[in-house]
Amino acid sequence: MTRNITLLDLVCEISREARSEAEVISRVSSLVNSGRVRLVGIFRDFRFDNGVSAPRARSERRVR
């Protein structure tokens, strides 16, 4: 089942257990891109490109 969550809440939850910022980025992008987590709010339907650690502007987001 897909979980709906804001990016901030997801990052906060993962940060409690992660050992590094790189691990947070990796786990967040993996969860979002796999569809196990669906972002809501400003980042609704956002996906991360492999190797990119910073979100792109709205105008640069992927179109399905």
PDB file of N, H, CA, C and O in Angstrom:
ATOM      1  N   MET A   1       0.838  -1.182   0.000  1.00  0.00           N
ATOM      2  CA  MET A   1       0.000   0.000   0.000  1.00  0.00           C
ATOM      3  C   MET A   1       0.884   1.247   0.000  1.00  0.00           C
ATOM      4  O   MET A   1       1.869   1.321   0.735  1.00  0.00           O
ATOM      5  N   THR A   2       0.527   2.204  -0.816  1.00  0.00           N
ATOM      6  H   THR A   2      -0.273   2.143  -1.413  1.00  0.00           H
ATOM      7  CA  THR A   2       1.288   3.443  -0.934  1.00  0.00           C
ATOM      8  C   THR A   2       0.943   4.371   0.220  1.00  0.00           C
ATOM      9  O   THR A   2      -0.222   4.542   0.579  1.00  0.00           O
ATOM     10  N   ARG A   3       1.975   4.960   0.784  1.00  0.00           N
ATOM     11  H   ARG A   3       2.921   4.821   0.492  1.00  0.00           H
ATOM     12  CA  ARG A   3       1.796   5.901   1.891  1.00  0.00           C
ATOM     13  C   ARG A   3       1.897   7.319   1.355  1.00  0.00           C
ATOM     14  O   ARG A   3       2.834   7.627   0.619  1.00  0.00           O
ATOM     15  N   ASN A   4       0.967   8.182   1.699  1.00  0.00           N
ATOM     16  H   ASN A   4       0.205   7.931   2.297  1.00  0.00           H
ATOM     17  CA  ASN A   4       0.993   9.592   1.335  1.00  0.00           C
ATOM     18  C   ASN A   4       1.651  10.382   2.459  1.00  0.00           C
ATOM     19  O   ASN A   4       1.271  10.256   3.623  1.00  0.00           O
ATOM     20  N   ILE A   5       2.657  11.210   2.095  1.00  0.00           N
ATOM     21  H   ILE A   5       2.965  11.312   1.149  1.00  0.00           H
ATOM     22  CA  ILE A   5       3.419  11.944   3.105  1.00  0.00           C
ATOM     23  C   ILE A   5       4.061  13.165   2.454  1.00  0.00           C
ATOM     24  O   ILE A   5       4.332  13.160   1.254  1.00  0.00           O
ATOM     25  N   THR A   6       4.299  14.194   3.230  1.00  0.00           N
ATOM     26  H   THR A   6       4.078  14.198   4.205  1.00  0.00           H
ATOM     27  CA  THR A   6       5.034  15.348   2.711  1.00  0.00           C
ATOM     28  C   THR A   6       6.521  15.016   2.666  1.00  0.00           C
ATOM     29  O   THR A   6       6.991  14.140   3.392  1.00  0.00           O
ATOM     30  N   LEU A   7       7.249  15.714   1.817  1.00  0.00           N
ATOM     31  H   LEU A   7       6.867  16.426   1.228  1.00  0.00           H
ATOM     32  CA  LEU A   7       8.682  15.493   1.727  1.00  0.00           C
ATOM     33  C   LEU A   7       9.357  15.797   3.058  1.00  0.00           C
ATOM     34  O   LEU A   7      10.254  15.066   3.477  1.00  0.00           O
ATOM     35  N   LEU A   8       8.938  16.860   3.722  1.00  0.00           N
ATOM     36  H   LEU A   8       8.209  17.454   3.381  1.00  0.00           H
ATOM     37  CA  LEU A   8       9.528  17.218   5.017  1.00  0.00           C
ATOM     38  C   LEU A   8       9.334  16.106   6.043  1.00  0.00           C
ATOM     39  O   LEU A   8      10.280  15.728   6.733  1.00  0.00           O
ATOM     40  N   ASP A   9       8.123  15.584   6.147  1.00  0.00           N
ATOM     41  H   ASP A   9       7.354  15.891   5.586  1.00  0.00           H
ATOM     42  CA  ASP A   9       7.858  14.507   7.107  1.00  0.00           C
ATOM     43  C   ASP A   9       8.662  13.252   6.783  1.00  0.00           C
ATOM     44  O   ASP A   9       9.169  12.585   7.685  1.00  0.00           O
ATOM     45  N   LEU A  10       8.777  12.933   5.502  1.00  0.00           N
ATOM     46  H   LEU A  10       8.364  13.474   4.769  1.00  0.00           H
ATOM     47  CA  LEU A  10       9.548  11.759   5.096  1.00  0.00           C
ATOM     48  C   LEU A  10      11.019  11.922   5.457  1.00  0.00           C
ATOM     49  O   LEU A  10      11.631  11.008   6.010  1.00  0.00           O
ATOM     50  N   VAL A  11      11.587  13.086   5.143  1.00  0.00           N
ATOM     51  H   VAL A  11      11.089  13.828   4.693  1.00  0.00           H
ATOM     52  CA  VAL A  11      12.991  13.341   5.464  1.00  0.00           C
ATOM     53  C   VAL A  11      13.212  13.285   6.973  1.00  0.00           C
ATOM     54  O   VAL A  11      14.207  12.721   7.428  1.00  0.00           O
ATOM     55  N   CYS A  12      12.305  13.859   7.748  1.00  0.00           N
ATOM     56  H   CYS A  12      11.497  14.317   7.378  1.00  0.00           H
ATOM     57  CA  CYS A  12      12.441  13.838   9.211  1.00  0.00           C
ATOM     58  C   CYS A  12      12.409  12.413   9.749  1.00  0.00           C
ATOM     59  O   CYS A  12      13.208  12.060  10.617  1.00  0.00           O
ATOM     60  N   GLU A  13      11.497  11.594   9.243  1.00  0.00           N
ATOM     61  H   GLU A  13      10.848  11.880   8.537  1.00  0.00           H
ATOM     62  CA  GLU A  13      11.404  10.204   9.709  1.00  0.00           C
ATOM     63  C   GLU A  13      12.669   9.417   9.377  1.00  0.00           C
ATOM     64  O   GLU A  13      13.189   8.690  10.224  1.00  0.00           O
ATOM     65  N   ILE A  14      13.155   9.556   8.171  1.00  0.00           N
ATOM     66  H   ILE A  14      12.732  10.147   7.483  1.00  0.00           H
ATOM     67  CA  ILE A  14      14.340   8.804   7.763  1.00  0.00           C
ATOM     68  C   ILE A  14      15.580   9.318   8.481  1.00  0.00           C
ATOM     69  O   ILE A  14      16.471   8.535   8.809  1.00  0.00           O
ATOM     70  N   SER A  15      15.648  10.619   8.729  1.00  0.00           N
ATOM     71  H   SER A  15      14.924  11.255   8.462  1.00  0.00           H
ATOM     72  CA  SER A  15      16.815  11.220   9.388  1.00  0.00           C
ATOM     73  C   SER A  15      17.029  10.696  10.799  1.00  0.00           C
ATOM     74  O   SER A  15      18.157  10.695  11.293  1.00  0.00           O
ATOM     75  N   ARG A  16      15.974  10.255  11.448  1.00  0.00           N
ATOM     76  H   ARG A  16      15.058  10.256  11.047  1.00  0.00           H
ATOM     77  CA  ARG A  16      16.106   9.726  12.811  1.00  0.00           C
ATOM     78  C   ARG A  16      16.977   8.482  12.863  1.00  0.00           C
ATOM     79  O   ARG A  16      17.624   8.219  13.876  1.00  0.00           O
ATOM     80  N   GLU A  17      17.000   7.710  11.772  1.00  0.00           N
ATOM     81  H   GLU A  17      16.475   7.923  10.949  1.00  0.00           H
ATOM     82  CA  GLU A  17      17.729   6.449  11.762  1.00  0.00           C
ATOM     83  C   GLU A  17      18.942   6.444  10.847  1.00  0.00           C
ATOM     84  O   GLU A  17      19.824   5.598  10.997  1.00  0.00           O
ATOM     85  N   ALA A  18      19.000   7.367   9.907  1.00  0.00           N
ATOM     86  H   ALA A  18      18.284   8.054   9.784  1.00  0.00           H
ATOM     87  CA  ALA A  18      20.090   7.373   8.921  1.00  0.00           C
ATOM     88  C   ALA A  18      21.407   7.811   9.553  1.00  0.00           C
ATOM     89  O   ALA A  18      21.429   8.582  10.512  1.00  0.00           O
ATOM     90  N   ARG A  19      22.493   7.307   8.998  1.00  0.00           N
ATOM     91  H   ARG A  19      22.475   6.680   8.218  1.00  0.00           H
ATOM     92  CA  ARG A  19      23.822   7.626   9.514  1.00  0.00           C
ATOM     93  C   ARG A  19      24.479   8.790   8.790  1.00  0.00           C
ATOM     94  O   ARG A  19      25.485   9.323   9.258  1.00  0.00           O
ATOM     95  N   SER A  20      23.918   9.191   7.648  1.00  0.00           N
ATOM     96  H   SER A  20      23.100   8.758   7.268  1.00  0.00           H
ATOM     97  CA  SER A  20      24.514  10.290   6.896  1.00  0.00           C
ATOM     98  C   SER A  20      23.456  10.971   6.033  1.00  0.00           C
ATOM     99  O   SER A  20      22.374  10.431   5.802  1.00  0.00           O
ATOM    100  N   GLU A  21      23.791  12.150   5.570  1.00  0.00           N
ATOM    101  H   GLU A  21      24.670  12.589   5.757  1.00  0.00           H
ATOM    102  CA  GLU A  21      22.899  12.873   4.669  1.00  0.00           C
ATOM    103  C   GLU A  21      22.732  12.097   3.360  1.00  0.00           C
ATOM    104  O   GLU A  21      21.644  12.062   2.784  1.00  0.00           O
ATOM    105  N   ALA A  22      23.805  11.484   2.905  1.00  0.00           N
ATOM    106  H   ALA A  22      24.689  11.512   3.372  1.00  0.00           H
ATOM    107  CA  ALA A  22      23.748  10.690   1.673  1.00  0.00           C
ATOM    108  C   ALA A  22      22.758   9.530   1.807  1.00  0.00           C
ATOM    109  O   ALA A  22      22.043   9.204   0.860  1.00  0.00           O
ATOM    110  N   GLU A  23      22.724   8.919   2.976  1.00  0.00           N
ATOM    111  H   GLU A  23      23.305   9.184   3.746  1.00  0.00           H
ATOM    112  CA  GLU A  23      21.785   7.826   3.204  1.00  0.00           C
ATOM    113  C   GLU A  23      20.347   8.341   3.191  1.00  0.00           C
ATOM    114  O   GLU A  23      19.461   7.677   2.653  1.00  0.00           O
ATOM    115  N   VAL A  24      20.107   9.501   3.768  1.00  0.00           N
ATOM    116  H   VAL A  24      20.827  10.040   4.205  1.00  0.00           H
ATOM    117  CA  VAL A  24      18.768  10.099   3.750  1.00  0.00           C
ATOM    118  C   VAL A  24      18.333  10.324   2.308  1.00  0.00           C
ATOM    119  O   VAL A  24      17.224   9.952   1.924  1.00  0.00           O
ATOM    120  N   ILE A  25      19.195  10.925   1.523  1.00  0.00           N
ATOM    121  H   ILE A  25      20.096  11.228   1.835  1.00  0.00           H
ATOM    122  CA  ILE A  25      18.866  11.213   0.120  1.00  0.00           C
ATOM    123  C   ILE A  25      18.589   9.935  -0.645  1.00  0.00           C
ATOM    124  O   ILE A  25      17.624   9.857  -1.406  1.00  0.00           O
ATOM    125  N   SER A  26      19.427   8.939  -0.447  1.00  0.00           N
ATOM    126  H   SER A  26      20.211   9.002   0.171  1.00  0.00           H
ATOM    127  CA  SER A  26      19.264   7.669  -1.137  1.00  0.00           C
ATOM    128  C   SER A  26      17.947   6.991  -0.775  1.00  0.00           C
ATOM    129  O   SER A  26      17.219   6.531  -1.655  1.00  0.00           O
ATOM    130  N   ARG A  27      17.645   6.931   0.505  1.00  0.00           N
ATOM    131  H   ARG A  27      18.236   7.305   1.219  1.00  0.00           H
ATOM    132  CA  ARG A  27      16.421   6.252   0.948  1.00  0.00           C
ATOM    133  C   ARG A  27      15.169   7.004   0.521  1.00  0.00           C
ATOM    134  O   ARG A  27      14.185   6.389   0.110  1.00  0.00           O
ATOM    135  N   VAL A  28      15.198   8.341   0.615  1.00  0.00           N
ATOM    136  H   VAL A  28      15.997   8.840   0.949  1.00  0.00           H
ATOM    137  CA  VAL A  28      14.038   9.136   0.200  1.00  0.00           C
ATOM    138  C   VAL A  28      13.782   8.946  -1.292  1.00  0.00           C
ATOM    139  O   VAL A  28      12.653   8.677  -1.700  1.00  0.00           O
ATOM    140  N   SER A  29      14.819   9.084  -2.097  1.00  0.00           N
ATOM    141  H   SER A  29      15.737   9.302  -1.765  1.00  0.00           H
ATOM    142  CA  SER A  29      14.627   8.950  -3.541  1.00  0.00           C
ATOM    143  C   SER A  29      14.171   7.536  -3.913  1.00  0.00           C
ATOM    144  O   SER A  29      13.341   7.370  -4.807  1.00  0.00           O
ATOM    145  N   SER A  30      14.701   6.528  -3.242  1.00  0.00           N
ATOM    146  H   SER A  30      15.376   6.663  -2.516  1.00  0.00           H
ATOM    147  CA  SER A  30      14.297   5.150  -3.507  1.00  0.00           C
ATOM    148  C   SER A  30      12.817   4.926  -3.175  1.00  0.00           C
ATOM    149  O   SER A  30      12.077   4.339  -3.965  1.00  0.00           O
ATOM    150  N   LEU A  31      12.403   5.394  -2.016  1.00  0.00           N
ATOM    151  H   LEU A  31      13.004   5.871  -1.374  1.00  0.00           H
ATOM    152  CA  LEU A  31      10.998   5.221  -1.612  1.00  0.00           C
ATOM    153  C   LEU A  31      10.040   5.956  -2.546  1.00  0.00           C
ATOM    154  O   LEU A  31       8.990   5.428  -2.914  1.00  0.00           O
ATOM    155  N   VAL A  32      10.406   7.162  -2.920  1.00  0.00           N
ATOM    156  H   VAL A  32      11.258   7.591  -2.622  1.00  0.00           H
ATOM    157  CA  VAL A  32       9.536   7.961  -3.792  1.00  0.00           C
ATOM    158  C   VAL A  32       9.487   7.363  -5.196  1.00  0.00           C
ATOM    159  O   VAL A  32       8.408   7.173  -5.758  1.00  0.00           O
ATOM    160  N   ASN A  33      10.660   7.067  -5.760  1.00  0.00           N
ATOM    161  H   ASN A  33      11.536   7.222  -5.304  1.00  0.00           H
ATOM    162  CA  ASN A  33      10.706   6.559  -7.131  1.00  0.00           C
ATOM    163  C   ASN A  33      10.094   5.172  -7.276  1.00  0.00           C
ATOM    164  O   ASN A  33       9.585   4.829  -8.343  1.00  0.00           O
ATOM    165  N   SER A  34      10.139   4.376  -6.221  1.00  0.00           N
ATOM    166  H   SER A  34      10.553   4.654  -5.355  1.00  0.00           H
ATOM    167  CA  SER A  34       9.568   3.030  -6.287  1.00  0.00           C
ATOM    168  C   SER A  34       8.045   3.041  -6.178  1.00  0.00           C
ATOM    169  O   SER A  34       7.384   2.056  -6.505  1.00  0.00           O
ATOM    170  N   GLY A  35       7.501   4.155  -5.718  1.00  0.00           N
ATOM    171  H   GLY A  35       8.038   4.956  -5.452  1.00  0.00           H
ATOM    172  CA  GLY A  35       6.052   4.245  -5.550  1.00  0.00           C
ATOM    173  C   GLY A  35       5.568   3.775  -4.194  1.00  0.00           C
ATOM    174  O   GLY A  35       4.366   3.802  -3.927  1.00  0.00           O
ATOM    175  N   ARG A  36       6.488   3.340  -3.321  1.00  0.00           N
ATOM    176  H   ARG A  36       7.464   3.318  -3.538  1.00  0.00           H
ATOM    177  CA  ARG A  36       6.082   2.917  -1.975  1.00  0.00           C
ATOM    178  C   ARG A  36       5.613   4.107  -1.157  1.00  0.00           C
ATOM    179  O   ARG A  36       4.846   3.955  -0.206  1.00  0.00           O
ATOM    180  N   VAL A  37       6.082   5.304  -1.535  1.00  0.00           N
ATOM    181  H   VAL A  37       6.706   5.427  -2.307  1.00  0.00           H
ATOM    182  CA  VAL A  37       5.690   6.545  -0.872  1.00  0.00           C
ATOM    183  C   VAL A  37       5.242   7.518  -1.952  1.00  0.00           C
ATOM    184  O   VAL A  37       5.900   7.649  -2.984  1.00  0.00           O
ATOM    185  N   ARG A  38       4.140   8.190  -1.722  1.00  0.00           N
ATOM    186  H   ARG A  38       3.606   8.083  -0.884  1.00  0.00           H
ATOM    187  CA  ARG A  38       3.655   9.213  -2.644  1.00  0.00           C
ATOM    188  C   ARG A  38       3.714  10.546  -1.927  1.00  0.00           C
ATOM    189  O   ARG A  38       3.125  10.715  -0.859  1.00  0.00           O
ATOM    190  N   LEU A  39       4.435  11.501  -2.521  1.00  0.00           N
ATOM    191  H   LEU A  39       4.914  11.364  -3.388  1.00  0.00           H
ATOM    192  CA  LEU A  39       4.543  12.814  -1.909  1.00  0.00           C
ATOM    193  C   LEU A  39       3.272  13.619  -2.131  1.00  0.00           C
ATOM    194  O   LEU A  39       2.643  13.546  -3.187  1.00  0.00           O
ATOM    195  N   VAL A  40       2.911  14.385  -1.116  1.00  0.00           N
ATOM    196  H   VAL A  40       3.421  14.445  -0.258  1.00  0.00           H
ATOM    197  CA  VAL A  40       1.758  15.284  -1.195  1.00  0.00           C
ATOM    198  C   VAL A  40       2.251  16.701  -0.922  1.00  0.00           C
ATOM    199  O   VAL A  40       3.400  16.895  -0.526  1.00  0.00           O
ATOM    200  N   GLY A  41       1.404  17.669  -1.129  1.00  0.00           N
ATOM    201  H   GLY A  41       0.470  17.512  -1.451  1.00  0.00           H
ATOM    202  CA  GLY A  41       1.791  19.052  -0.899  1.00  0.00           C
ATOM    203  C   GLY A  41       2.512  19.615  -2.111  1.00  0.00           C
ATOM    204  O   GLY A  41       2.199  19.261  -3.248  1.00  0.00           O
ATOM    205  N   ILE A  42       3.471  20.488  -1.870  1.00  0.00           N
ATOM    206  H   ILE A  42       3.726  20.775  -0.947  1.00  0.00           H
ATOM    207  CA  ILE A  42       4.199  21.165  -2.941  1.00  0.00           C
ATOM    208  C   ILE A  42       4.888  20.180  -3.877  1.00  0.00           C
ATOM    209  O   ILE A  42       4.972  20.433  -5.079  1.00  0.00           O
ATOM    210  N   PHE A  43       5.380  19.062  -3.350  1.00  0.00           N
ATOM    211  H   PHE A  43       5.311  18.857  -2.374  1.00  0.00           H
ATOM    212  CA  PHE A  43       6.118  18.088  -4.150  1.00  0.00           C
ATOM    213  C   PHE A  43       5.248  16.936  -4.632  1.00  0.00           C
ATOM    214  O   PHE A  43       5.767  15.868  -4.957  1.00  0.00           O
ATOM    215  N   ARG A  44       3.951  17.131  -4.681  1.00  0.00           N
ATOM    216  H   ARG A  44       3.529  17.998  -4.417  1.00  0.00           H
ATOM    217  CA  ARG A  44       3.017  16.095  -5.121  1.00  0.00           C
ATOM    218  C   ARG A  44       3.442  15.538  -6.479  1.00  0.00           C
ATOM    219  O   ARG A  44       3.734  16.292  -7.407  1.00  0.00           O
ATOM    220  N   ASP A  45       3.472  14.221  -6.582  1.00  0.00           N
ATOM    221  H   ASP A  45       3.235  13.608  -5.829  1.00  0.00           H
ATOM    222  CA  ASP A  45       3.828  13.491  -7.810  1.00  0.00           C
ATOM    223  C   ASP A  45       5.265  13.709  -8.264  1.00  0.00           C
ATOM    224  O   ASP A  45       5.591  13.410  -9.413  1.00  0.00           O
ATOM    225  N   PHE A  46       6.116  14.211  -7.412  1.00  0.00           N
ATOM    226  H   PHE A  46       5.852  14.453  -6.479  1.00  0.00           H
ATOM    227  CA  PHE A  46       7.517  14.451  -7.741  1.00  0.00           C
ATOM    228  C   PHE A  46       8.279  13.135  -7.816  1.00  0.00           C
ATOM    229  O   PHE A  46       7.987  12.203  -7.068  1.00  0.00           O
ATOM    230  N   ARG A  47       9.252  13.058  -8.716  1.00  0.00           N
ATOM    231  H   ARG A  47       9.490  13.815  -9.324  1.00  0.00           H
ATOM    232  CA  ARG A  47      10.167  11.927  -8.816  1.00  0.00           C
ATOM    233  C   ARG A  47      11.582  12.480  -8.859  1.00  0.00           C
ATOM    234  O   ARG A  47      11.804  13.592  -9.338  1.00  0.00           O
ATOM    235  N   PHE A  48      12.541  11.706  -8.358  1.00  0.00           N
ATOM    236  H   PHE A  48      12.361  10.802  -7.968  1.00  0.00           H
ATOM    237  CA  PHE A  48      13.938  12.105  -8.361  1.00  0.00           C
ATOM    238  C   PHE A  48      14.660  11.449  -9.532  1.00  0.00           C
ATOM    239  O   PHE A  48      14.422  10.278  -9.830  1.00  0.00           O
ATOM    240  N   ASP A  49      15.536  12.189 -10.191  1.00  0.00           N
ATOM    241  H   ASP A  49      15.729  13.140  -9.948  1.00  0.00           H
ATOM    242  CA  ASP A  49      16.405  11.610 -11.217  1.00  0.00           C
ATOM    243  C   ASP A  49      17.550  10.915 -10.510  1.00  0.00           C
ATOM    244  O   ASP A  49      17.996  11.375  -9.459  1.00  0.00           O
ATOM    245  N   ASN A  50      18.032   9.822 -11.063  1.00  0.00           N
ATOM    246  H   ASN A  50      17.670   9.449 -11.918  1.00  0.00           H
ATOM    247  CA  ASN A  50      19.185   9.132 -10.468  1.00  0.00           C
ATOM    248  C   ASN A  50      20.388  10.055 -10.453  1.00  0.00           C
ATOM    249  O   ASN A  50      20.713  10.684 -11.460  1.00  0.00           O
ATOM    250  N   GLY A  51      21.040  10.131  -9.318  1.00  0.00           N
ATOM    251  H   GLY A  51      20.776   9.619  -8.500  1.00  0.00           H
ATOM    252  CA  GLY A  51      22.235  10.949  -9.203  1.00  0.00           C
ATOM    253  C   GLY A  51      21.981  12.408  -8.890  1.00  0.00           C
ATOM    254  O   GLY A  51      22.929  13.174  -8.719  1.00  0.00           O
ATOM    255  N   VAL A  52      20.726  12.808  -8.813  1.00  0.00           N
ATOM    256  H   VAL A  52      19.956  12.186  -8.952  1.00  0.00           H
ATOM    257  CA  VAL A  52      20.400  14.202  -8.509  1.00  0.00           C
ATOM    258  C   VAL A  52      19.914  14.268  -7.076  1.00  0.00           C
ATOM    259  O   VAL A  52      18.960  13.582  -6.709  1.00  0.00           O
ATOM    260  N   SER A  53      20.560  15.087  -6.265  1.00  0.00           N
ATOM    261  H   SER A  53      21.335  15.644  -6.564  1.00  0.00           H
ATOM    262  CA  SER A  53      20.199  15.147  -4.858  1.00  0.00           C
ATOM    263  C   SER A  53      19.336  16.353  -4.511  1.00  0.00           C
ATOM    264  O   SER A  53      18.826  16.447  -3.395  1.00  0.00           O
ATOM    265  N   ALA A  54      19.168  17.275  -5.453  1.00  0.00           N
ATOM    266  H   ALA A  54      19.583  17.199  -6.360  1.00  0.00           H
ATOM    267  CA  ALA A  54      18.358  18.468  -5.176  1.00  0.00           C
ATOM    268  C   ALA A  54      17.136  18.459  -6.069  1.00  0.00           C
ATOM    269  O   ALA A  54      17.234  18.100  -7.242  1.00  0.00           O
ATOM    270  N   PRO A  55      15.981  18.848  -5.539  1.00  0.00           N
ATOM    271  CA  PRO A  55      14.770  18.891  -6.352  1.00  0.00           C
ATOM    272  C   PRO A  55      14.892  19.915  -7.471  1.00  0.00           C
ATOM    273  O   PRO A  55      15.550  20.944  -7.322  1.00  0.00           O
ATOM    274  N   ARG A  56      14.256  19.620  -8.577  1.00  0.00           N
ATOM    275  H   ARG A  56      13.721  18.783  -8.699  1.00  0.00           H
ATOM    276  CA  ARG A  56      14.216  20.557  -9.697  1.00  0.00           C
ATOM    277  C   ARG A  56      13.040  21.508  -9.525  1.00  0.00           C
ATOM    278  O   ARG A  56      12.112  21.232  -8.765  1.00  0.00           O
ATOM    279  N   ALA A  57      13.086  22.608 -10.224  1.00  0.00           N
ATOM    280  H   ALA A  57      13.840  22.832 -10.842  1.00  0.00           H
ATOM    281  CA  ALA A  57      11.975  23.561 -10.196  1.00  0.00           C
ATOM    282  C   ALA A  57      10.752  22.912 -10.823  1.00  0.00           C
ATOM    283  O   ALA A  57      10.880  21.979 -11.616  1.00  0.00           O
ATOM    284  N   ARG A  58       9.573  23.397 -10.475  1.00  0.00           N
ATOM    285  H   ARG A  58       9.469  24.154  -9.831  1.00  0.00           H
ATOM    286  CA  ARG A  58       8.325  22.838 -11.003  1.00  0.00           C
ATOM    287  C   ARG A  58       8.353  22.715 -12.530  1.00  0.00           C
ATOM    288  O   ARG A  58       7.891  21.712 -13.074  1.00  0.00           O
ATOM    289  N   SER A  59       8.881  23.708 -13.216  1.00  0.00           N
ATOM    290  H   SER A  59       9.256  24.523 -12.775  1.00  0.00           H
ATOM    291  CA  SER A  59       8.883  23.706 -14.674  1.00  0.00           C
ATOM    292  C   SER A  59       9.773  22.609 -15.258  1.00  0.00           C
ATOM    293  O   SER A  59       9.647  22.280 -16.438  1.00  0.00           O
ATOM    294  N   GLU A  60      10.663  22.041 -14.456  1.00  0.00           N
ATOM    295  H   GLU A  60      10.765  22.307 -13.497  1.00  0.00           H
ATOM    296  CA  GLU A  60      11.582  21.020 -14.931  1.00  0.00           C
ATOM    297  C   GLU A  60      11.155  19.619 -14.533  1.00  0.00           C
ATOM    298  O   GLU A  60      11.849  18.659 -14.869  1.00  0.00           O
ATOM    299  N   ARG A  61      10.048  19.464 -13.838  1.00  0.00           N
ATOM    300  H   ARG A  61       9.484  20.244 -13.565  1.00  0.00           H
ATOM    301  CA  ARG A  61       9.625  18.137 -13.377  1.00  0.00           C
ATOM    302  C   ARG A  61       9.198  17.264 -14.543  1.00  0.00           C
ATOM    303  O   ARG A  61       8.744  17.746 -15.580  1.00  0.00           O
ATOM    304  N   ARG A  62       9.356  15.979 -14.339  1.00  0.00           N
ATOM    305  H   ARG A  62       9.725  15.587 -13.496  1.00  0.00           H
ATOM    306  CA  ARG A  62       8.964  15.005 -15.359  1.00  0.00           C
ATOM    307  C   ARG A  62       7.457  15.050 -15.579  1.00  0.00           C
ATOM    308  O   ARG A  62       6.683  15.325 -14.662  1.00  0.00           O
ATOM    309  N   VAL A  63       7.074  14.779 -16.786  1.00  0.00           N
ATOM    310  H   VAL A  63       7.702  14.556 -17.531  1.00  0.00           H
ATOM    311  CA  VAL A  63       5.661  14.645 -17.129  1.00  0.00           C
ATOM    312  C   VAL A  63       5.422  13.178 -17.394  1.00  0.00           C
ATOM    313  O   VAL A  63       6.198  12.539 -18.106  1.00  0.00           O
ATOM    314  N   ARG A  64       4.368  12.640 -16.837  1.00  0.00           N
ATOM    315  H   ARG A  64       3.738  13.158 -16.259  1.00  0.00           H
ATOM    316  CA  ARG A  64       4.077  11.215 -17.028  1.00  0.00           C
ATOM    317  C   ARG A  64       3.449  10.956 -18.359  1.00  0.00           C
ATOM    318  O   ARG A  64       3.140   9.810 -18.683  1.00  0.00           O
TER     319      ARG A  64
END
